[in-house]
């Protein structure tokens, strides 16, 4: 019984996002000084912004929080990752994913190399889930990985 009580009060590490590295272009031309937004949702919203450099590159640090939620009985809370920007009044979705909290190797690989061009259409795509091969990850993005 004591174990159940301590489990309820214990805080767990929840991996919301790996480190992110990306670049933004418009028809092949790097976009400088454009604000990029990252929104991570789990038990609340964790939002932050950064700006692209002269080469259109940007990054965000890894995000890990402490939460009691994973210790709750029957908890199936999912995380939501959104990376976007607004350019000339139009919103662009660089990355959108809902999943169980990680870390996930395939997600980290994608977020380590977000190559985005504003002229590329947004699409949904599935990719491998190394930790659970029977269940693919699915995300939306204008970015591509070659």
N, C-alpha and C positions, 0 to 999 in steps of 0.2 A: 504494500500500500504506500509506503514511504517513497518508493521509486516512482510511482505514478504522480505523486505530489511534486517531487523534485523535478520530474520531467516537464510538468506544467510551467514551472518557473524558470527553467533553464533557457538561456538564450543560445541560439544556433547561428553559425555563419550561413548567410544566404548570399550566393553569388548572383548578382543581378546582371553584370556585364563584364566581359573581358575587356582588355585594352582595345581601343579603336584607333585605326589609322586609315585615312581616306584622302581622296583628292576630288575636287569638283572642277569641271570644265563646262563651257558652253560652246558647243560646236567645235570642240578641240582646244579652245582657248582657256587657260587657267583663270579661275575667278579669284581675285584678290580681295581680302578684307570683307568677306561675306560671313555673316553670323550663321553658325550651325547650332541647332538645338538637339539635345538628347534628353529624352523623358523616359524614366524607368519607373514602372509601377509594380508594387508588390503589396505591402500593407498600407502604403501611402505613395505619393509621387515624389520622385527624386529627379529634379530637373537641373540642367546646367547648360551653359552655352560656351562656345569658343568661336574663333574667327579663322578663316583661311589665311594662309601666308601668301607671299608673292607667287608661289608655284601652285596655288589652289589647294594646298595640303592642310589637313586639320587632324587633330587627335583628341581623344578623351582617355582618362585613366581608367583602369579596372575599378569596378564598384562592387564592394562586398559590405553588407550590413549585418547587424545582429538583430535577431527577431525570435520571439517566443512561438510564433505561428507554426513552424514545422513540428513542434512538440504537441500540438493539439490533435486530439483524436479525430481521425477521418479528414484531416486537412488536405485539400487538393488545390491550394492556391497556386495560380500560375503567375509568371512574370510577363510584363509587356515591355518591349524595347522599341522605342521610336527615335529615329534620327532623321531630322528634316531641316530644310532651310526655306527662306523666302527670298526670291530674287525678282526684282522689278514687279513687285506686287503679286507674284504667283508662288504658291507653295509647292515644294518638291519633296517627295518622300524618298529619302536615301535608304532607309531600312525600317521595316516593321516586322516584328516577330512576337508571338505569344507562345510560351513554352513553360515547362517546369523549370525551376531554378537550377542552375548549372553547378559547376562549369561543364560546358559541352565543347569538345575539341573541334567539331565541324563549324560551330557558330564562331568560335575564336578565329578559325582560319578565314572565314568570310569577313569578319569585322576587322581583321588585320590588313585587309586589302580592298577597301571600298573604292572602286574606280567608277566615278559617277560623271555622266555627261547629261546636262539638262535636256538635250535633244533626244535622249534615249527614252522610249516609252516605259512606263511603270508596268511591271508584270509580277505575277505570283510564280514562285518556283519552289520545287522540292529539292532537298539535298540530304545526303547520308547522315545518319545518326550513329556515330561510332559506338556510343555507350549502349544504345538499344537499337540494333540493326533492323528489327521488325517495324519500327516506327520512324518514318522520315521526318525531318524538320521541314517546315514550310514558312516562307517569308515573302514579303512584297518589297520591291526595290526598283529604282531606275539604274542602279549600279550593275556592273557586269564583272565577271571574273574570267580571264582568258588563260 
